[in-house]
Amino acid sequence: MKIQVRGRNTEVTDELREAVEKRFARVGEQISELATLEVELSEEKNPAIADNQVAEATIYLKGATLRAHESSPDMLHSIHELAEDIRRQVKRHREKRRGRARTRRMMGRLRRA
C-alpha cells in the first residue's frame, strides 16, 4: 500500500509521518499492495474550535473508496482514531467481499445440480 501524507495549515514532521505509517501498517496487511492511502493532516485556525487537530484519510481500493475524518486537541490522538475508523471499514469491506464470493460459489453449485 502506498501512503501519501500531506499537511494543510501545518507542517508534516517526521514524527507525524512515522505515526501514520505505524498506525496504518495493520491496515496495509489486509488490503492489496496496489491500494493508495492519502492522509491529510490539518489544523483549524478558529480559536472557538477545541478539537482543532484534524486528520482525514482516503483509501482507494479496487471497486471501493473508504474515507474517514477525525478531530481532537492532539494530532497523534486524531491519527490513532482515524486508523481505527479505517481499520473497521476495511474489515467490513473484506467481509462483504468474502460473503459475496461465498454466495456466488453456492449459487453456482445449485445451478449445476
N, C-alpha and C positions, 0 to 999 in steps of 0.2 A: 504494500500500500504506500502510495506517495503522500507525503504530508507537506502542506504548504501553510506556513504561519505568517499572518500579516498583522500589522498594528495600525489602528486608526486613532489619532489623538494620543498615542502612547508609543513608546519605543519597545520593541520586542528584544528583550535581553536574552543572553544565553541560558539563564536560569529558567525563564519562561518557556523558551523553546524546548529545553530538556524536560520540563514538567509536562508539556503537551505530548512529547514523544513517549515518555514513560507511561502516562495515563492511557494513551491510545494504543499501546503495544498489544494489550489483550484483545482489543477490537480487531487489530490488524491480523491476528492469528486466525480469526473466524471468517474473514472475507477474502476475496480474491486479491492477488498481487496487482491486478490492473485497476483496482479501485483507487479513487483520489479523495483525500480528506483535505478540506480547506477550513482552517481555523482563523477566525478574525477576533483579535483582542482589541478592546476599545475602552475609553474612559469617558463617562458622561461629565460634561463641564458644569452642569446645573447644580449648584450647591444644595438645592432642595431635595435632590435625589440621594437617599442614603446609600442605596446599592448602586454605586457609580462604576464599579469594575465589571465590564460586560464581556462575555465570551460567547461566540457563535460558531457553530460547526455545520458543515455540509459534507455529506459523503455521497459521492456519485458511484453507484453500483450498476451492474448490468440490469437494466429494466426498472431501477428504482433510485430515488434520491431521498436521502434521510437528512432532516435538519433538526437542530436543537439550539436553544438560546437560554443562557443563564446569566444572572447578575447577582453580585454580592459586594460587600465592602472590601473584600480581599480577592485579588486576581487568582491566586492559587486555589482558593476555595471555589471560585467560579469555574476554573478549569476542571477541578475534580467533579463537581456536579454535572458539568457538561459531558464529561466522559461517561458518567453513569447513565445519563439520558440516552446517549448514542449507543452504549452497550445494550441497553434494554431494547432499543429499536432494532438493532442488528439481530438480536436473539429472536425477536418476534418475526422479523422478516425471514430469517432462516427456517423457523418452524413452519411458517406459511408455505414456503417453497417446498420443504420436505413433505408436508401434508398433501400438496397438490400432486407431487410426483407419486406418492403412495396411492392416491386415489386414481390417478391415470393408469398405474400398473394393474390395480384391481379391476378397473372397468375393462381394460384390455383382455384380462383373463376371462371375465364374464362374457364378453362378446365372442371370444373364440369357442367357448364351451357350448 
